[in-house]
Amino acid sequence: MPLHLTKVAFGAASVDLLAERLAARAEAGPVFLTTRYLPKRHEEIAGAGSLFWIIKHQLVARSPILSFGDAEGGRIAIHIDPALRLVQARPKRAHQGWRYLEGVEAPVDLGGEAADGLAAMPPALVGRLSELALI
């Protein structure tokens, strides 16, 4: 099972805003986040894990983690795929920085035949239905 990270999507009130922010950053080049320290378990994460985004105290989407690298000022860059993948919303308390998420605890992606067309819905609608505990 891959290992994942969770992070609050600071300043993003919805999945739509987060998707727009990542798309805008992708136009300027590779998308990455910076952190002070390299995760000790980074080898378990890179290439197989994802960064799960927390919006309004719920895990709502994920971005696959491509690699780790160096950033300005001695910081560490977490390179991510800018295309968001919506997941079944799951409650998660907000926290500072990032936290590990074991693969067995990670929410499943929306999409495929099992999702009954949820992936085709606008992310804002999926977020609202998740807030109401309808999906």
Rosetta silent file (secondary structure, phi, psi, omega in degrees, C-alpha in Angstrom):
SEQUENCE: MPLHLTKVAFGAASVDLLAERLAARAEAGPVFLTTRYLPKRHEEIAGAGSLFWIIKHQLVARSPILSFGDAEGGRIAIHIDPALRLVQARPKRAHQGWRYLEGVEAPVDLGGEAADGLAAMPPALVGRLSELALI
SCORE:     score description
SCORE:     0.000 S_00000001
   1 L     0.000  133.046  178.124    0.000    0.000    0.000 S_00000001
   2 L   -72.715  159.771  176.409    1.346    3.444   -0.869 S_00000001
   3 E  -103.723  143.617 -176.881    1.778    6.140    1.723 S_00000001
   4 E  -125.190  172.114  173.880    0.131    9.536    1.231 S_00000001
   5 E  -121.672  151.979  171.902    0.232   13.042    2.678 S_00000001
   6 E  -118.263  148.263 -179.625   -2.633   15.309    3.751 S_00000001
   7 E  -154.175  141.830  175.621   -2.573   19.091    3.604 S_00000001
   8 E   -73.612  134.713  176.616   -5.089   21.887    4.112 S_00000001
   9 L   -84.241   76.954 -174.426   -5.889   23.763    0.901 S_00000001
  10 L   -58.512  129.106  177.772   -5.297   27.123    2.572 S_00000001
  11 L    83.156   -3.881  178.631   -7.316   29.925    1.034 S_00000001
  12 L  -103.801  112.386 -178.513   -9.374   27.611   -1.163 S_00000001
  13 L   -82.838  -12.203 -179.185  -13.024   27.624   -0.107 S_00000001
  14 L  -150.501  166.803  177.525  -13.996   25.012   -2.696 S_00000001
  15 H   -64.872  -35.925  178.955  -12.602   22.306   -4.931 S_00000001
  16 H   -59.589  -45.569 -179.730  -13.224   24.564   -7.934 S_00000001
  17 H   -64.998  -39.405  177.631  -10.974   27.290   -6.524 S_00000001
  18 H   -64.161  -44.024  178.772   -8.242   24.772   -5.732 S_00000001
  19 H   -61.475  -42.092  178.237   -8.454   23.328   -9.255 S_00000001
  20 H   -63.480  -42.460 -179.939   -8.239   26.833  -10.758 S_00000001
  21 H   -62.398  -45.128 -179.645   -5.233   27.685   -8.586 S_00000001
  22 H   -67.377  -38.156  178.664   -3.361   24.529   -9.585 S_00000001
  23 H   -64.502  -40.144  178.765   -4.195   25.018  -13.278 S_00000001
  24 H   -65.450  -39.350  178.555   -2.889   28.579  -13.167 S_00000001
  25 H   -69.275  -31.004  179.842    0.338   27.444  -11.532 S_00000001
  26 H   -67.564  -29.244  178.603    0.730   24.675  -14.147 S_00000001
  27 H   -66.108  -27.969 -177.636    0.778   27.294  -16.909 S_00000001
  28 L   -88.416   -8.061 -179.421    3.886   28.832  -15.326 S_00000001
  29 L   141.509 -164.557 -179.048    5.772   25.541  -15.043 S_00000001
  30 L   -60.453  142.899 -179.381    5.921   22.465  -12.806 S_00000001
  31 L   -94.088  127.597  177.226    3.575   22.573   -9.833 S_00000001
  32 E  -150.253  156.716  173.745    5.155   22.057   -6.441 S_00000001
  33 E  -111.228  154.430  177.130    4.674   22.906   -2.793 S_00000001
  34 E  -113.347  150.640  177.817    7.529   23.681   -0.465 S_00000001
  35 E  -142.573  160.875 -176.717    8.158   22.389    3.011 S_00000001
  36 L   -73.780  -40.177 -174.898   10.919   22.836    5.503 S_00000001
  37 L  -123.299  144.658  173.882   11.844   19.178    5.920 S_00000001
  38 L   -70.885  128.022  177.326   11.933   16.159    3.622 S_00000001
  39 L   -56.633  135.832 -178.769    9.437   13.580    4.908 S_00000001
  40 L   -61.002  -29.515 -178.097   11.353   10.718    6.526 S_00000001
  41 L  -102.177   30.489 -175.104    9.215    8.236    4.613 S_00000001
  42 H   -60.273  -29.777 -179.526    9.541   10.053    1.260 S_00000001
  43 H   -66.851  -28.273  177.885   10.676    6.905   -0.574 S_00000001
  44 H   -77.307  -19.218 -173.836    7.314    5.258    0.203 S_00000001
  45 H   -95.466  -48.485 -171.752    5.452    8.292   -1.151 S_00000001
  46 L   -57.241  127.845  175.784    7.217    9.422   -4.345 S_00000001
  47 L    83.518  -21.679 -178.490    5.664    8.046   -7.522 S_00000001
  48 L  -121.725  -25.844 -176.365    3.000    5.992   -5.718 S_00000001
  49 L   -94.047  174.408 -179.875    1.466    8.319   -3.118 S_00000001
  50 E  -134.274  161.682  171.867   -0.756   11.354   -3.361 S_00000001
  51 E  -100.583  113.059  179.160   -1.300   14.639   -1.605 S_00000001
  52 E   -90.430  129.617 -176.158   -4.850   14.633   -0.253 S_00000001
  53 E   -93.516  135.364  176.764   -6.384   18.091    0.060 S_00000001
  54 E  -104.853  122.509  175.023   -8.491   19.140    3.062 S_00000001
  55 E  -130.779  126.423  179.881  -11.224   21.710    2.413 S_00000001
  56 L    53.229   46.763  175.509  -13.764   22.581    5.117 S_00000001
  57 L    63.218   30.721  175.906  -12.563   19.733    7.348 S_00000001
  58 E  -140.977  141.162  169.549  -12.949   17.046    4.676 S_00000001
  59 E   -75.337  120.798 -173.207  -10.572   15.177    2.403 S_00000001
  60 E  -123.595  -22.568 -176.648  -12.076   16.035   -0.977 S_00000001
  61 E  -155.741  166.742  177.705   -9.445   15.609   -3.684 S_00000001
  62 E  -140.443  154.111  174.670   -5.949   14.357   -4.317 S_00000001
  63 E  -125.958  120.410  178.464   -2.949   15.248   -6.446 S_00000001
  64 E   -58.734  137.455  177.702   -0.483   12.445   -7.222 S_00000001
  65 E   -87.615  121.753 -177.538    2.988   13.170   -5.864 S_00000001
  66 E   -86.377  -44.458 -177.384    5.530   12.890   -8.674 S_00000001
  67 E  -169.568  174.648  174.021    8.783   13.480   -6.799 S_00000001
  68 E  -119.186  147.058 -179.997   10.652   15.409   -4.146 S_00000001
  69 E  -155.199 -173.144  179.609   13.409   17.895   -4.905 S_00000001
  70 E   -92.575  147.136  176.754   15.245   20.950   -3.703 S_00000001
  71 L  -127.599  175.160 -178.996   13.702   24.425   -3.610 S_00000001
  72 H   -61.096  150.044  175.002   15.017   27.905   -2.902 S_00000001
  73 H    71.557   22.581  178.954   16.300   28.705    0.556 S_00000001
  74 H    75.561   12.854  179.590   17.176   25.134    1.465 S_00000001
  75 L   -87.103  172.156 -179.634   13.545   24.049    1.423 S_00000001
  76 E  -108.770  135.313  177.502   12.130   20.858   -0.084 S_00000001
  77 E   -99.237  132.597  172.687    9.808   20.853   -3.112 S_00000001
  78 E  -105.198  104.756 -178.257    6.958   18.345   -3.347 S_00000001
  79 E   -81.154  126.334 -178.108    6.233   18.053   -7.079 S_00000001
  80 E  -125.496  158.546  173.222    2.584   17.194   -7.771 S_00000001
  81 L   -77.121  126.831 -176.309    0.379   16.521  -10.771 S_00000001
  82 L   -71.705  -13.678  179.886   -1.811   19.648  -11.200 S_00000001
  83 L   -80.922  118.340  179.654   -4.877   17.627  -12.263 S_00000001
  84 L   -76.405  143.545  171.859   -7.096   17.033   -9.236 S_00000001
  85 E  -114.576  119.175  179.566   -8.759   13.686   -8.708 S_00000001
  86 E   -70.968  143.765  178.778  -11.954   13.922   -6.686 S_00000001
  87 E  -125.683  162.938  173.867  -12.324   11.411   -3.853 S_00000001
  88 E   -62.138  121.595 -176.527  -15.198   10.293   -1.662 S_00000001
  89 E   -59.176  138.213  179.430  -15.312   13.013    0.963 S_00000001
  90 E  -140.174  134.363  179.673  -14.123   11.924    4.378 S_00000001
  91 E   -59.030  139.356  177.927  -13.958   14.014    7.556 S_00000001
  92 L  -155.719  125.394  179.194  -10.449   15.151    8.489 S_00000001
  93 L   -67.458  146.080  177.204   -9.455   17.748   11.045 S_00000001
  94 L   -69.250  152.472  178.788   -7.407   20.662    9.814 S_00000001
  95 L  -152.142  165.031  175.820   -3.710   20.750   10.731 S_00000001
  96 L   -88.736  147.089  178.601   -0.624   22.779    9.969 S_00000001
  97 L    69.525 -143.866  179.870    1.824   21.503    7.387 S_00000001
  98 E  -122.612  161.723  176.872    1.351   17.960    6.129 S_00000001
  99 E  -137.944  153.641  175.943    0.602   14.626    7.801 S_00000001
 100 E   -73.670  150.094  174.294    1.013   11.027    6.705 S_00000001
 101 E  -137.419  115.778  179.318   -2.028    9.047    5.544 S_00000001
 102 E   -65.761  148.254 -177.605   -1.721    5.275    5.255 S_00000001
 103 H   -57.374  -36.700 -178.874   -2.963    3.754    2.005 S_00000001
 104 H   -71.612  -20.555  179.729   -5.678    1.686    3.689 S_00000001
 105 H   -92.607   -8.020 -175.856   -7.121    4.850    5.288 S_00000001
 106 L   -73.408  138.446  176.684   -7.174    6.869    2.059 S_00000001
 107 L   -68.751  153.524 -178.794  -10.587    7.629    0.517 S_00000001
 108 L   -82.597  154.102  178.487  -11.356    6.082   -2.842 S_00000001
 109 E   -69.640  146.375  169.013  -11.499    8.079   -6.055 S_00000001
 110 L   -83.413  144.666 -178.911  -14.806    9.123   -7.527 S_00000001
 111 L   128.387  172.083 -177.280  -15.200    7.901  -11.053 S_00000001
 112 L    78.943 -177.916 -176.911  -15.508    4.651  -12.899 S_00000001
 113 H   -68.774  -32.132 -176.089  -18.626    2.563  -13.090 S_00000001
 114 H   -69.054  -19.765 -175.137  -19.002    2.259   -9.323 S_00000001
 115 H   -86.984   -5.027  177.680  -19.435    6.014   -8.863 S_00000001
 116 L    53.587   42.565  174.933  -22.667    6.251  -10.905 S_00000001
 117 L    83.940    7.731 -179.544  -21.597    9.397  -12.757 S_00000001
 118 H   -62.192  -34.091 -178.249  -20.288   11.356   -9.754 S_00000001
 119 H   -67.609  -21.356  179.488  -17.068   12.172  -11.582 S_00000001
 120 H   -82.634  -13.515  179.738  -19.080   13.928  -14.294 S_00000001
 121 L   -73.093  152.508  174.268  -20.649   16.299  -11.769 S_00000001
 122 L   -62.877  140.204 -178.595  -19.154   19.750  -11.232 S_00000001
 123 H   -54.720  -34.889  179.847  -16.711   19.689   -8.289 S_00000001
 124 H   -63.485  -39.600  178.971  -18.730   22.367   -6.454 S_00000001
 125 H   -68.129  -42.105  177.059  -21.836   20.169   -6.548 S_00000001
 126 H   -60.164  -42.740  178.289  -19.869   17.136   -5.357 S_00000001
 127 H   -61.773  -43.585 -179.437  -18.484   19.239   -2.504 S_00000001
 128 H   -66.275  -43.001  177.835  -21.933   20.439   -1.483 S_00000001
 129 H   -63.250  -35.844  177.184  -23.412   16.924   -1.598 S_00000001
 130 H   -66.942  -40.694  176.833  -20.487   15.716    0.511 S_00000001
 131 H   -59.174  -35.260 -179.611  -21.105   18.466    3.078 S_00000001
 132 L   -85.781    2.629 -179.692  -24.670   17.256    3.347 S_00000001
 133 L    61.127   32.909  178.356  -23.448   13.633    3.737 S_00000001
 134 L   -93.105  -16.493  173.979  -25.404   12.592    0.641 S_00000001
 135 L  -133.912    0.000    0.000  -22.405   10.981   -1.062 S_00000001
